[in-house]
């Protein structure tokens, strides 16, 4: 599962109640660069997409 809105919509339209993103959300690059602010922003953006899809 990616953080792309179309991908997320496909999963939720199929009836899932949650998704696992793993390395699609927390990439090696984010960890290697200790880009925790970037991670925070990506999580916020992804959650906003999910809320939009589910409402």
GIWO-V920044 format. One line per field, one symbol per residue. ss: DSSP state (H for helix, E for strand, C for the rest). phi: phi as a letter, one per 30 degrees, with the letter a starting at -180 (. if undefined). psi: psi as a letter, one per 30 degrees, with the letter a starting at -180 (. if undefined). Layout:
ss->???
phi->???
psi->???
//
This chain:
ss->CCCCHHHHHHHHHCCCCCCCCHHHCCCHHHHHCCCHHHHHHHHHHHHHHHHHHHC
phi->.cdddddddeddddjdcabcchddccdddddddhdddddeddddddddddddddc
psi->klgkeeeeeeeeffglfllkfbffeileeeeefhifeeeeeeeeeeeeeeeeef.
//
